[in-house]
């Protein structure tokens, strides 16, 4: 009976700890435009593969990023910049702790066709 409870506790702990790294549910891949505290005029790029992210900043600086250890569901840690960023639930905005904000550069909506 004690062994069964220990097994159950160990399994629950492993499930909780294992889910932290995979808590990021949104794909941030895309082109972003810096809209505040920009360090350059280039578009920023995010490429996501699982929980690993590759960033190219508006200043042309490449970096790797991954879900932030303390809040993996809505924050990333950017290695080369040595700072964290929070992203919106829809992935439209990424706000860095230094005040820089990126907005996803979405293509314009297709024109509405009216019937004659």
Backbone as JSON Lines, residues from 0, in Angstrom:
{"i":0,"aa":"X","n":[0.83,-1.18,0.0],"ca":[0.0,0.0,0.0],"c":[0.88,1.26,0.0]}
{"i":1,"aa":"X","n":[1.9,1.29,0.86],"ca":[2.82,2.44,0.9],"c":[3.58,2.54,-0.41]}
{"i":2,"aa":"X","n":[3.98,1.4,-0.98],"ca":[4.72,1.42,-2.24],"c":[3.83,1.97,-3.35]}
{"i":3,"aa":"X","n":[2.56,1.59,-3.38],"ca":[1.64,2.12,-4.39],"c":[1.48,3.62,-4.26]}
{"i":4,"aa":"X","n":[1.39,4.13,-3.04],"ca":[1.26,5.58,-2.84],"c":[2.53,6.3,-3.27]}
{"i":5,"aa":"X","n":[3.69,5.72,-2.95],"ca":[4.95,6.33,-3.37],"c":[5.05,6.35,-4.88]}
{"i":6,"aa":"X","n":[4.62,5.29,-5.53],"ca":[4.64,5.24,-6.99],"c":[3.73,6.31,-7.57]}
{"i":7,"aa":"X","n":[2.56,6.47,-6.98],"ca":[1.61,7.47,-7.45],"c":[2.18,8.88,-7.27]}
{"i":8,"aa":"X","n":[2.77,9.16,-6.13],"ca":[3.37,10.47,-5.87],"c":[4.52,10.73,-6.84]}
{"i":9,"aa":"X","n":[5.35,9.74,-7.07],"ca":[6.48,9.89,-8.0],"c":[5.98,10.14,-9.42]}
{"i":10,"aa":"X","n":[4.93,9.44,-9.83],"ca":[4.38,9.63,-11.17],"c":[3.78,11.02,-11.32]}
{"i":11,"aa":"X","n":[3.06,11.49,-10.32],"ca":[2.49,12.84,-10.37],"c":[3.57,13.91,-10.42]}
{"i":12,"aa":"X","n":[4.61,13.74,-9.62],"ca":[5.71,14.71,-9.62],"c":[6.39,14.75,-10.98]}
{"i":13,"aa":"X","n":[6.61,13.59,-11.58],"ca":[7.25,13.54,-12.9],"c":[6.36,14.2,-13.95]}
{"i":14,"aa":"X","n":[5.05,13.99,-13.87],"ca":[4.13,14.6,-14.82],"c":[4.12,16.11,-14.69]}
{"i":15,"aa":"X","n":[4.11,16.61,-13.47],"ca":[4.1,18.06,-13.25],"c":[5.41,18.68,-13.71]}
{"i":16,"aa":"X","n":[6.52,18.08,-13.37],"ca":[7.82,18.62,-13.75],"c":[8.03,18.52,-15.26]}
{"i":17,"aa":"X","n":[7.55,17.46,-15.86],"ca":[7.7,17.28,-17.29],"c":[6.86,18.23,-18.1]}
{"i":18,"aa":"X","n":[5.75,18.68,-17.54],"ca":[4.87,19.57,-18.3],"c":[5.36,21.01,-18.32]}
{"i":19,"aa":"X","n":[6.27,21.4,-17.46],"ca":[6.75,22.78,-17.41],"c":[7.43,23.22,-18.68]}
{"i":20,"aa":"X","n":[8.3,22.37,-19.24],"ca":[9.03,22.75,-20.44],"c":[8.12,22.76,-21.65]}
{"i":21,"aa":"X","n":[7.05,21.99,-21.62],"ca":[6.17,21.93,-22.77],"c":[4.92,22.78,-22.58]}
{"i":22,"aa":"X","n":[4.92,23.66,-21.6],"ca":[3.74,24.46,-21.31],"c":[3.48,25.5,-22.39]}
{"i":23,"aa":"X","n":[4.47,25.84,-23.17],"ca":[4.28,26.82,-24.22],"c":[3.4,26.2,-25.3]}
{"i":24,"aa":"X","n":[2.22,26.76,-25.51],"ca":[1.26,26.16,-26.42],"c":[1.1,26.93,-27.72]}
{"i":25,"aa":"X","n":[1.63,28.13,-27.81],"ca":[1.47,28.95,-29.01],"c":[2.74,28.91,-29.84]}
{"i":26,"aa":"X","n":[2.59,28.95,-31.14],"ca":[3.76,28.99,-32.02],"c":[4.05,30.45,-32.35]}
{"i":27,"aa":"X","n":[5.21,30.93,-31.95],"ca":[5.58,32.33,-32.14],"c":[6.29,32.58,-33.47]}
{"i":28,"aa":"X","n":[6.42,31.56,-34.31],"ca":[7.1,31.72,-35.59],"c":[6.44,32.82,-36.41]}
{"i":29,"aa":"X","n":[7.26,33.73,-36.91],"ca":[6.73,34.79,-37.76],"c":[7.66,35.98,-37.85]}
{"i":30,"aa":"X","n":[7.2,36.96,-38.58],"ca":[7.92,38.23,-38.75],"c":[7.26,39.24,-37.81]}
{"i":31,"aa":"X","n":[8.11,39.99,-37.11],"ca":[7.62,40.99,-36.16],"c":[8.2,42.35,-36.51]}
{"i":32,"aa":"X","n":[7.47,43.37,-36.14],"ca":[7.89,44.75,-36.34],"c":[8.09,45.37,-34.97]}
{"i":33,"aa":"X","n":[9.22,45.98,-34.74],"ca":[9.48,46.64,-33.46],"c":[8.67,47.94,-33.43]}
{"i":34,"aa":"X","n":[7.9,48.12,-32.32],"ca":[7.05,49.31,-32.23],"c":[7.41,50.2,-31.04]}
{"i":35,"aa":"X","n":[8.34,49.75,-30.19],"ca":[8.73,50.58,-29.04],"c":[10.14,50.21,-28.59]}
{"i":36,"aa":"X","n":[10.93,51.22,-28.23],"ca":[12.3,51.04,-27.74],"c":[13.14,50.2,-28.71]}
{"i":37,"aa":"X","n":[13.06,50.54,-29.98],"ca":[13.73,49.76,-31.02],"c":[15.22,50.1,-31.09]}
{"i":38,"aa":"X","n":[16.02,49.11,-31.43],"ca":[17.46,49.29,-31.59],"c":[17.87,49.24,-33.05]}
{"i":39,"aa":"X","n":[16.9,49.16,-33.94],"ca":[17.16,49.11,-35.38],"c":[15.87,49.19,-36.15]}
{"i":40,"aa":"X","n":[15.99,49.21,-37.49],"ca":[14.82,49.35,-38.35],"c":[14.46,48.08,-39.11]}
{"i":41,"aa":"X","n":[15.21,47.02,-38.9],"ca":[14.96,45.77,-39.62],"c":[13.76,45.03,-39.04]}
{"i":42,"aa":"X","n":[13.13,44.18,-39.84],"ca":[12.1,43.32,-39.25],"c":[12.76,42.3,-38.32]}
{"i":43,"aa":"X","n":[12.04,41.9,-37.3],"ca":[12.54,40.86,-36.38],"c":[11.89,39.54,-36.8]}
{"i":44,"aa":"X","n":[12.63,38.45,-36.63],"ca":[12.13,37.13,-37.01],"c":[12.2,36.18,-35.82]}
{"i":45,"aa":"X","n":[11.18,35.37,-35.68],"ca":[11.16,34.3,-34.69],"c":[10.87,33.01,-35.43]}
{"i":46,"aa":"X","n":[11.7,32.0,-35.2],"ca":[11.48,30.68,-35.75],"c":[11.44,29.72,-34.57]}
{"i":47,"aa":"X","n":[10.34,29.0,-34.44],"ca":[10.15,28.1,-33.31],"c":[10.12,26.66,-33.79]}
{"i":48,"aa":"X","n":[10.87,25.82,-33.07],"ca":[10.87,24.39,-33.31],"c":[10.67,23.72,-31.97]}
{"i":49,"aa":"X","n":[9.43,23.3,-31.68],"ca":[9.12,22.77,-30.35],"c":[9.2,23.9,-29.35]}
{"i":50,"aa":"X","n":[10.01,23.72,-28.31],"ca":[10.17,24.78,-27.31],"c":[11.38,25.66,-27.6]}
{"i":51,"aa":"X","n":[12.2,25.28,-28.56],"ca":[13.38,26.07,-28.91],"c":[13.0,27.17,-29.9]}
{"i":52,"aa":"X","n":[13.55,28.37,-29.68],"ca":[13.28,29.49,-30.57],"c":[14.6,30.09,-31.05]}
{"i":53,"aa":"X","n":[14.61,30.53,-32.3],"ca":[15.71,31.31,-32.85],"c":[15.15,32.68,-33.16]}
{"i":54,"aa":"X","n":[15.84,33.71,-32.71],"ca":[15.4,35.08,-32.93],"c":[16.44,35.84,-33.74]}
{"i":55,"aa":"X","n":[15.97,36.75,-34.55],"ca":[16.82,37.72,-35.21],"c":[16.18,39.06,-34.9]}
{"i":56,"aa":"X","n":[16.86,39.88,-34.11],"ca":[16.27,41.12,-33.62],"c":[16.18,42.18,-34.7]}
{"i":57,"aa":"X","n":[15.51,43.28,-34.38],"ca":[15.39,44.41,-35.3],"c":[16.74,45.08,-35.55]}
{"i":58,"aa":"X","n":[17.74,44.74,-34.75],"ca":[19.1,45.26,-34.96],"c":[19.96,44.24,-35.71]}
{"i":59,"aa":"X","n":[19.38,43.12,-36.12],"ca":[20.11,42.1,-36.85],"c":[20.91,41.14,-35.98]}
{"i":60,"aa":"X","n":[20.64,41.12,-34.69],"ca":[21.36,40.28,-33.74],"c":[20.66,38.93,-33.57]}
{"i":61,"aa":"X","n":[21.34,37.82,-33.88],"ca":[20.72,36.51,-33.69],"c":[20.82,36.06,-32.23]}
{"i":62,"aa":"X","n":[19.84,35.26,-31.81],"ca":[19.87,34.73,-30.46],"c":[19.0,33.48,-30.39]}
{"i":63,"aa":"X","n":[19.26,32.68,-29.38],"ca":[18.41,31.53,-29.08],"c":[17.55,31.88,-27.88]}
{"i":64,"aa":"X","n":[16.38,31.28,-27.82],"ca":[15.48,31.52,-26.7],"c":[14.72,30.24,-26.4]}
{"i":65,"aa":"X","n":[14.14,30.2,-25.23],"ca":[13.36,29.04,-24.78],"c":[12.38,29.5,-23.72]}
{"i":66,"aa":"X","n":[11.39,28.66,-23.37],"ca":[10.43,29.06,-22.33],"c":[11.15,29.42,-21.04]}
{"i":67,"aa":"X","n":[10.73,30.51,-20.43],"ca":[11.31,30.96,-19.17],"c":[11.04,29.93,-18.08]}
{"i":68,"aa":"X","n":[12.04,29.62,-17.3],"ca":[11.94,28.6,-16.27],"c":[10.82,28.87,-15.28]}
{"i":69,"aa":"X","n":[10.63,30.13,-14.91],"ca":[9.68,30.48,-13.86],"c":[8.24,30.65,-14.38]}
{"i":70,"aa":"X","n":[8.07,30.9,-15.66],"ca":[6.74,31.1,-16.22],"c":[6.71,30.64,-17.67]}
{"i":71,"aa":"X","n":[6.84,29.33,-17.9],"ca":[6.99,28.83,-19.27],"c":[5.76,28.98,-20.15]}
{"i":72,"aa":"X","n":[4.6,29.24,-19.58],"ca":[3.38,29.33,-20.38],"c":[3.21,30.68,-21.09]}
{"i":73,"aa":"X","n":[3.95,31.72,-20.64],"ca":[3.77,33.02,-21.28],"c":[5.04,33.86,-21.34]}
{"i":74,"aa":"X","n":[6.18,33.29,-21.0],"ca":[7.44,34.05,-21.05],"c":[8.52,33.23,-21.73]}
{"i":75,"aa":"X","n":[9.45,33.93,-22.36],"ca":[10.63,33.29,-22.93],"c":[11.87,33.96,-22.36]}
{"i":76,"aa":"X","n":[12.97,33.21,-22.35],"ca":[14.27,33.74,-21.96],"c":[15.12,33.84,-23.22]}
{"i":77,"aa":"X","n":[15.67,35.04,-23.48],"ca":[16.46,35.29,-24.67],"c":[17.92,35.32,-24.25]}
{"i":78,"aa":"X","n":[18.68,34.33,-24.71],"ca":[20.04,34.11,-24.23],"c":[20.99,35.28,-24.52]}
{"i":79,"aa":"X","n":[21.13,35.68,-25.77],"ca":[22.11,36.71,-26.12],"c":[21.77,38.07,-25.52]}
{"i":80,"aa":"X","n":[20.5,38.34,-25.31],"ca":[20.09,39.61,-24.72],"c":[20.11,39.55,-23.19]}
{"i":81,"aa":"X","n":[20.2,38.36,-22.65],"ca":[20.22,38.14,-21.21],"c":[19.01,38.78,-20.53]}
{"i":82,"aa":"X","n":[17.83,38.56,-21.13],"ca":[16.61,39.08,-20.54],"c":[15.42,38.22,-20.94]}
{"i":83,"aa":"X","n":[14.34,38.47,-20.26],"ca":[13.12,37.71,-20.45],"c":[12.12,38.57,-21.22]}
{"i":84,"aa":"X","n":[11.13,37.9,-21.81],"ca":[10.07,38.6,-22.53],"c":[8.76,37.87,-22.28]}
{"i":85,"aa":"X","n":[7.69,38.63,-22.23],"ca":[6.36,38.06,-22.1],"c":[5.67,38.18,-23.46]}
{"i":86,"aa":"X","n":[4.9,37.16,-23.83],"ca":[4.18,37.24,-25.09],"c":[2.68,37.14,-24.81]}
{"i":87,"aa":"X","n":[1.9,37.78,-25.67],"ca":[0.45,37.78,-25.51],"c":[-0.11,36.39,-25.82]}
{"i":88,"aa":"X","n":[-1.27,36.07,-25.28],"ca":[-1.86,34.74,-25.5],"c":[-2.07,34.4,-26.97]}
{"i":89,"aa":"X","n":[-2.29,35.43,-27.81],"ca":[-2.48,35.17,-29.24],"c":[-1.17,35.24,-30.03]}
{"i":90,"aa":"X","n":[-0.06,35.58,-29.37],"ca":[1.24,35.64,-30.04],"c":[1.44,36.87,-30.9]}
{"i":91,"aa":"X","n":[0.58,37.85,-30.78],"ca":[0.69,39.07,-31.58],"c":[1.78,40.0,-31.04]}
{"i":92,"aa":"X","n":[1.94,40.07,-29.72],"ca":[2.93,40.96,-29.11],"c":[3.95,40.18,-28.3]}
{"i":93,"aa":"X","n":[5.2,40.63,-28.36],"ca":[6.26,40.15,-27.48],"c":[6.85,41.39,-26.83]}
{"i":94,"aa":"X","n":[6.77,41.45,-25.49],"ca":[7.29,42.61,-24.76],"c":[8.48,42.16,-23.91]}
{"i":95,"aa":"X","n":[9.64,42.74,-24.19],"ca":[10.86,42.41,-23.49],"c":[10.96,43.22,-22.2]}
{"i":96,"aa":"X","n":[11.68,42.69,-21.24],"ca":[11.82,43.35,-19.94],"c":[12.52,44.7,-20.03]}
{"i":97,"aa":"X","n":[13.25,44.96,-21.11],"ca":[13.93,46.25,-21.26],"c":[13.04,47.3,-21.91]}
{"i":98,"aa":"X","n":[11.76,46.97,-22.2],"ca":[10.83,47.93,-22.76],"c":[10.58,47.78,-24.25]}
{"i":99,"aa":"X","n":[11.4,47.01,-24.93],"ca":[11.2,46.79,-26.36],"c":[9.93,45.97,-26.59]}
{"i":100,"aa":"X","n":[9.15,46.35,-27.59],"ca":[7.92,45.62,-27.92],"c":[7.94,45.29,-29.41]}
{"i":101,"aa":"X","n":[7.7,44.02,-29.7],"ca":[7.54,43.56,-31.08],"c":[6.08,43.23,-31.31]}
{"i":102,"aa":"X","n":[5.58,43.61,-32.5],"ca":[4.22,43.27,-32.91],"c":[4.3,42.42,-34.16]}
{"i":103,"aa":"X","n":[3.54,41.33,-34.18],"ca":[3.57,40.44,-35.33],"c":[3.15,41.22,-36.56]}
{"i":104,"aa":"X","n":[3.93,41.11,-37.62],"ca":[3.68,41.82,-38.87],"c":[2.8,40.93,-39.75]}
{"i":105,"aa":"X","n":[1.49,41.08,-39.56],"ca":[0.53,40.25,-40.3],"c":[0.29,40.82,-41.68]}
{"i":106,"aa":"X","n":[0.07,39.94,-42.67],"ca":[-0.25,40.45,-44.01],"c":[-1.61,41.13,-43.98]}
{"i":107,"aa":"X","n":[-1.84,42.05,-44.91],"ca":[-3.14,42.73,-44.94],"c":[-4.26,41.73,-45.24]}
{"i":108,"aa":"X","n":[-5.43,42.05,-44.76],"ca":[-6.6,41.19,-45.0],"c":[-6.94,41.22,-46.49]}
{"i":109,"aa":"X","n":[-7.39,40.1,-47.02],"ca":[-7.77,40.1,-48.44],"c":[-8.97,41.01,-48.66]}
{"i":110,"aa":"X","n":[-9.07,41.59,-49.85],"ca":[-10.19,42.47,-50.11],"c":[-11.51,41.69,-50.1]}
{"i":111,"aa":"X","n":[-12.55,42.39,-49.71],"ca":[-13.88,41.78,-49.69],"c":[-14.47,41.9,-51.08]}
{"i":112,"aa":"X","n":[-14.9,40.79,-51.66],"ca":[-15.49,40.81,-52.98],"c":[-16.99,40.95,-52.84]}
{"i":113,"aa":"X","n":[-17.5,41.91,-53.5],"ca":[-18.95,42.13,-53.48],"c":[-19.56,41.53,-54.74]}
{"i":114,"aa":"X","n":[-20.7,40.92,-54.55],"ca":[-21.4,40.34,-55.69],"c":[-22.17,41.43,-56.43]}
{"i":115,"aa":"X","n":[-22.18,41.35,-57.73],"ca":[-22.92,42.37,-58.52],"c":[-24.41,42.25,-58.37]}
